[in-house]
């Protein structure tokens, strides 16, 4: 039986497509999963898989933290909203619907690194690497991820 939520997800996805079609979304995002053949991360041969997450909304959520009398600025961004996965295809490849597992892949059993690669204005051509800070996948019509720059090119 199809629920009201399931029926609305493709409609919500079409509205999110509009911002991409109008050229408002300037950043492209990939989830990069690197599995290492050695006993821990950084040892052995890496196997990297990039999953394209489209051109979601990308906004700064930087804050300033006081650390022993000094101020340190963090480079944090919220990515999304992503529409939860549904059965209808997207009208554009730059908007995707995702499952929570797409944003937080399984890392059990093998040494694995998860990063986000962002390309767009203000970042190197090959993209910048980010690590996950937190995600929000409990809302019915939107998932978001907060990421933080790790200071390396992709």
Secondary structure, 3 states (H helix, E strand, C coil): CCCHHHHHHHHHHHHHHHHHHCCCCCCEEEEEEEEECCCCCCCCCEEEEEEECCCCCEEECCCEEEECCEEEECCEEEEEEEEECCCCCCCCCCCCEECHHHHCCCCCCCCEEEEEEEECCCCCCCCEEEEEEEEECCCCCCEEEEEEEEEEEC
